[in-house]
């Protein structure tokens, strides 16, 4: 790794927006953020002209199953490599490898694979694991295979966390199946983000779950009760309980345009976390694929099981961010919050990720005003260039 100077871009730095700013990168780290060109520069360095472009912190996708033909449940180094190489093209510089409800053996294999995966220069970084299921509600299974859904099991989770090398960062559960909250409390107190999803609980259940340590909602609006005038449910809880962050698949399919507007007005940029929930077909032609051992039909804009149930997405992070940017009163600073800063804070990696500041990893995106990605740096290495 060497020295890179990005010059002339509109820099969305933590201290504020710099018009025509300069960001100096050395050995994978941001070492200077300034409105003027640094006075002392090495003779040998790469200078990147960011004129007329926006320099943003890299996106963090905290819920992604697969891309480019690979899936986390493939449990191979090559599968994670394919994802990590592919994702910088959409601005993603770090992600959580997300599992799906499956057999204990298959989940264990995927966890052990992440535990030993060697993050490589010039690729998106695997930050850890999002364990989606198997402790969810069958009535709200969505694309989670029902045959493998089980009750919360603290001993099993401890075993899986050991197999994952302590890298399970987020778990999606149906909180109504942890009746006394002991499971939620144990995980939350250990530093795992407990996210309510694939759940049939109501608002009162979410209040109780939040008191026990649930701090997030998984893919808001999907696989959960919607807002009803006699029980505002999980979605209403995400609106009303300030302790909750909320994942959002902003593809216009999982959540349609008017609901996106309603979510934006009621939750805003400080508690929303943009995700893709994408599966292996992202980046590939329409056709027949699989998710969690189930056949999935992929068209040009969606992935579905045989019965029409949505089976993850084929969304790219910059596409979801672009859709949000198109809403009234959403600014580029809000995109930085929802796609970079919030997930970094929620995952406890904001000391090195999620912002443009001296001392942080050089995970950076150059993008135009429509969020077309022109260049991506992953930890100071060029990972994608249009």
C-alpha positions in Angstrom: 0.0 0.0 0.0 1.2 3.5 -0.8 0.0 7.1 -0.8 -3.2 8.3 -2.6 -4.4 11.9 -2.8 -8.0 12.5 -3.8 -8.3 16.1 -4.9 -11.1 18.4 -5.9 -14.1 16.4 -4.8 -17.1 17.4 -2.7 -16.0 15.7 0.5 -18.6 14.5 3.0 -16.3 14.5 6.0 -17.4 14.0 9.6 -16.5 17.6 10.4 -18.7 18.9 7.5 -18.9 19.1 3.8 -15.8 20.4 2.0 -16.2 21.8 -1.5 -13.2 21.0 -3.6 -11.6 19.1 -0.7 -8.5 16.9 -0.4 -8.2 13.6 1.3 -4.8 12.0 1.8 -4.5 8.3 2.2 -1.4 6.4 3.4 -1.0 2.7 4.0 -4.8 2.1 4.0 -5.6 4.9 6.5 -6.9 8.4 6.1 -4.2 10.7 7.3 -5.4 14.2 6.2 -8.8 15.8 5.3 -8.5 19.4 4.2 -10.0 22.2 2.2 -6.6 22.9 0.7 -3.9 20.8 -1.0 -1.4 19.4 1.5 1.9 21.2 1.3 4.2 18.2 1.7 3.5 15.2 -0.6 5.7 12.2 -1.6 7.2 12.1 -5.0 5.6 8.8 -5.7 1.9 8.7 -5.1 -1.4 8.2 -7.0 -3.5 11.3 -7.4 -7.1 10.9 -8.2 -9.1 13.8 -9.6 -12.5 14.0 -7.9 -13.6 17.2 -9.6 -17.4 17.4 -9.9 -17.8 14.1 -7.9 -18.8 13.4 -4.3 -16.4 11.6 -1.9 -18.4 9.5 0.5 -17.4 7.0 3.2 -17.8 3.4 1.9 -21.2 1.8 2.4 -21.7 -1.0 5.0 -24.2 -3.7 4.1 -25.2 -5.3 7.4 -27.6 -7.8 5.8 -26.5 -9.6 2.6 -26.7 -13.3 1.7 -25.0 -13.3 -1.6 -24.0 -11.8 -4.9 -22.3 -12.7 -8.2 -23.3 -16.4 -8.0 -22.0 -16.8 -4.4 -23.9 -17.3 -1.1 -22.7 -17.2 2.5 -24.2 -20.6 3.0 -21.9 -22.1 0.4 -19.4 -22.0 3.3 -16.4 -21.7 1.1 -13.6 -19.1 0.9 -14.2 -18.7 -2.8 -17.9 -17.7 -2.1 -16.9 -14.9 0.3 -14.1 -13.9 -2.1 -16.6 -13.5 -5.0 -18.8 -11.3 -2.8 -16.0 -9.2 -1.5 -14.6 -8.6 -5.0 -18.1 -7.8 -6.5 -19.5 -5.4 -3.9 -17.1 -2.4 -4.3 -18.7 -1.7 -7.7 -21.9 -0.7 -5.8 -20.0 1.3 -3.2 -20.0 -1.4 -0.5 -16.6 -1.6 1.3 -17.7 -3.8 4.3 -20.5 -6.2 5.0 -21.9 -8.8 7.4 -22.0 -12.3 5.9 -25.6 -13.2 6.5 -26.8 -16.8 7.1 -30.3 -18.2 6.6 -32.4 -20.7 8.6 -31.0 -24.1 7.8 -29.7 -27.3 9.5 -27.3 -26.9 12.4 -24.6 -28.4 10.3 -25.0 -26.0 7.4 -25.1 -23.0 9.7 -22.1 -24.2 11.6 -20.1 -24.7 8.3 -20.9 -21.2 7.2 -19.9 -19.8 10.6 -16.6 -21.7 10.6 -15.9 -20.4 7.1 -16.3 -16.8 8.2 -14.2 -17.4 11.3 -11.1 -18.2 9.2 -11.8 -16.0 6.2 -8.7 -13.9 5.4 -9.9 -10.4 4.4 -7.8 -9.3 1.4 -6.5 -5.9 0.2 -8.6 -4.3 -2.4 -11.9 -6.1 -1.5 -14.8 -5.4 0.7 -14.2 -6.4 4.3 -16.2 -9.1 6.0 -16.9 -7.5 9.4 -18.7 -10.5 10.9 -21.9 -12.5 10.7 -25.6 -11.6 10.7 -27.3 -14.8 12.0 -30.8 -14.5 10.4 -32.8 -17.3 12.1 -33.3 -20.1 12.9 -35.1 -18.7 16.1 -38.0 -17.1 14.2 -41.8 -17.3 13.8 -43.1 -19.8 11.3 -46.1 -17.7 10.4 -43.7 -15.0 9.3 -41.1 -17.2 7.8 -40.9 -15.5 4.5 -38.1 -17.2 2.6 -36.7 -18.8 5.8 -37.1 -22.6 5.4 -39.8 -23.6 8.0 -38.5 -27.1 8.5 -35.4 -25.7 10.3 -37.1 -23.1 12.5 -36.5 -23.8 16.2 -37.0 -22.2 19.6 -34.3 -19.9 21.0 -31.5 -22.0 22.4 -28.8 -20.2 24.4 -26.5 -23.2 24.5 -26.7 -23.7 20.8 -26.0 -20.0 20.2 -22.9 -20.1 22.4 -21.7 -23.1 20.4 -22.2 -21.2 17.1 -20.6 -18.1 18.5 -17.5 -20.2 19.4 -17.5 -21.7 15.9 -17.7 -18.2 14.4 -14.7 -17.1 16.4 -16.9 -14.5 18.2 -17.8 -12.9 14.9 -21.7 -13.1 15.2 -22.4 -9.4 15.4 -26.2 -9.4 14.7 -28.9 -12.0 15.2 -32.5 -11.8 13.9 -35.0 -13.5 16.2 -38.8 -13.4 16.8 -38.8 -12.0 20.3 -42.1 -13.5 21.3 -40.4 -16.9 21.4 -38.1 -15.7 24.2 -40.9 -15.3 26.7 -38.9 -14.2 29.8 -36.3 -12.2 27.8 -33.3 -14.2 29.1 -32.0 -15.2 25.7 -32.2 -11.6 24.4 -30.6 -10.2 27.6 -27.7 -12.7 27.4 -26.9 -11.9 23.8 -27.4 -8.1 24.2 -25.1 -8.1 27.2 -22.4 -10.0 25.3 -22.4 -7.2 22.6 -24.5 -8.9 20.0 -27.1 -6.7 18.3 -30.5 -8.4 18.7 -32.8 -7.5 15.9 -36.6 -8.3 15.8 -37.6 -9.9 12.5 -39.7 -12.7 11.0 -41.9 -12.0 14.0 -45.6 -11.9 14.7 -45.4 -9.8 17.8 -47.3 -6.6 18.4 -46.4 -3.2 19.8 -46.6 -4.3 23.4 -44.3 -7.3 22.6 -41.8 -4.9 21.0 -41.9 -2.6 24.0 -41.0 -5.6 26.2 -38.4 -6.9 23.8 -36.7 -3.4 23.7 -36.6 -3.4 27.5 -34.8 -6.7 27.4 -32.2 -5.5 24.8 -33.7 -5.7 21.3 -32.2 -2.7 19.6 -33.0 -3.2 15.9 -35.7 -4.3 13.5 -34.8 -6.6 10.6 -35.9 -5.4 7.0 -38.6 -3.1 8.2 -42.1 -3.9 7.0 -41.2 -7.4 5.7 -42.0 -10.6 7.6 -43.8 -8.7 10.4 -47.2 -7.2 11.2 -47.9 -3.9 9.5 -49.4 -0.8 11.1 -53.1 -1.4 12.3 -55.2 1.2 14.0 -55.7 -1.1 17.1 -52.1 -2.3 17.2 -49.3 -0.4 15.4 -47.2 -3.5 15.6 -43.5 -3.8 14.9 -43.5 -1.1 12.2 -45.2 1.3 14.6 -42.7 0.3 17.3 -39.9 1.3 14.9 -41.6 4.6 14.4 -42.2 5.3 18.1 -39.4 3.7 20.1 -36.3 5.8 19.7 -34.0 3.0 21.0 -34.6 1.0 17.8 -32.6 1.2 14.6 -34.4 -0.2 11.5 -33.0 -2.0 8.5 -34.6 -0.9 5.2 -34.6 -2.6 1.8 -35.2 0.5 -0.4 -35.9 -1.2 -3.7 -39.5 -0.1 -4.2 -40.6 -3.7 -4.1 -40.0 -4.9 -0.5 -41.3 -1.5 0.5 -43.2 0.6 -2.0 -42.6 4.3 -2.6 -45.3 5.8 -0.4 -44.3 3.6 2.5 -40.7 4.7 2.0 -41.9 8.3 2.3 -43.8 7.5 5.5 -40.8 5.7 7.0 -38.5 8.6 6.1 -40.9 11.2 7.7 -41.4 9.1 10.9 -37.9 7.6 11.5 -35.5 9.9 9.6 -31.8 9.5 8.9 -30.5 8.8 12.4 -32.2 5.4 12.9 -32.4 3.9 9.5 -29.9 1.5 8.1 -29.9 0.8 4.4 -29.4 -2.9 3.5 -29.8 -5.0 0.4 -30.7 -8.5 1.7 -29.4 -9.6 -1.7 -29.0 -13.2 -2.7 -26.6 -15.0 -5.1 -28.4 -13.8 -8.3 -27.4 -10.1 -7.8 -25.3 -9.1 -10.8 -26.3 -12.1 -12.9 -29.0 -12.6 -15.6 -32.6 -13.5 -14.8 -33.2 -17.2 -14.3 -33.4 -20.0 -11.8 -31.4 -19.9 -8.6 -31.7 -21.0 -5.0 -31.8 -19.6 -1.5 -31.5 -21.7 1.7 -32.0 -24.8 -0.5 -35.2 -23.5 -2.0 -35.7 -22.8 -5.7 -35.9 -19.1 -6.5 -37.1 -17.5 -9.8 -35.2 -14.2 -10.6 -36.7 -11.7 -13.0 -35.1 -8.4 -14.0 -36.1 -6.7 -10.7 -37.0 -9.3 -8.0 -36.3 -12.8 -6.6 -39.3 -15.0 -5.6 -40.0 -18.5 -4.3 -42.5 -20.6 -6.3 -45.4 -19.2 -4.3 -44.5 -15.6 -5.0 -42.8 -15.0 -1.6 -40.0 -12.5 -2.0 -36.7 -14.4 -1.5 -34.2 -11.7 -0.7 -33.4 -9.1 -3.4 -31.0 -8.4 -6.2 -30.7 -4.8 -5.0 -27.3 -3.0 -5.1 -26.5 -0.6 -2.2 -26.1 2.5 -4.5 -29.5 1.7 -6.1 -31.2 1.7 -2.7 -29.4 4.8 -1.7 -30.4 6.5 -5.0 -34.1 5.7 -4.4 -33.9 7.2 -0.9 -32.1 10.3 -2.3 -35.0 10.8 -4.7 -37.4 11.3 -1.8 -38.4 14.8 -0.7 -35.9 16.5 1.6 -33.4 13.6 1.6 -29.8 15.0 1.2 -26.5 13.3 0.4 -25.6 13.8 4.1 -28.6 11.6 5.0 -27.4 8.8 2.6 -24.0 8.9 4.4 -25.8 8.5 7.7 -28.1 5.6 6.6 -25.6 3.7 4.5 -22.3 4.3 6.3 -22.4 6.0 9.7 -25.4 4.2 11.3 -24.4 0.7 10.5 -20.8 1.4 11.7 -22.1 2.7 15.0 -24.6 -0.2 15.4 -21.8 -2.7 14.8 -19.4 -1.0 17.0 -16.8 -0.3 14.3 -17.3 3.5 14.0 -13.8 4.0 15.4 -12.5 2.9 12.0 -15.5 2.8 9.6 -18.4 4.8 8.5 -16.9 8.2 8.1 -14.2 10.4 6.5 -11.9 11.4 9.3 -8.1 11.2 10.0 -7.3 7.9 11.5 -10.1 5.9 9.9 -9.8 3.2 7.3 -9.6 4.6 3.8 -12.9 3.0 2.7 -14.0 5.7 0.2 -16.4 6.1 -2.7 -16.3 8.6 -5.6 -19.8 9.0 -7.0 -21.7 11.4 -9.1 -24.9 13.2 -7.9 -27.0 10.2 -9.0 -24.8 7.8 -7.0 -23.3 6.1 -9.9 -20.0 4.8 -8.5 -16.9 6.0 -10.3 -14.2 4.6 -7.9 -14.1 2.7 -4.7 -11.2 2.3 -2.3 -11.2 -0.5 0.2 -8.7 0.1 3.1 -6.6 2.3 0.8 -6.6 0.0 -2.3 -8.5 0.7 -5.5 -11.2 -2.0 -5.5 -13.3 -0.7 -8.4 -12.9 1.9 -11.1 -15.6 2.7 -13.7 
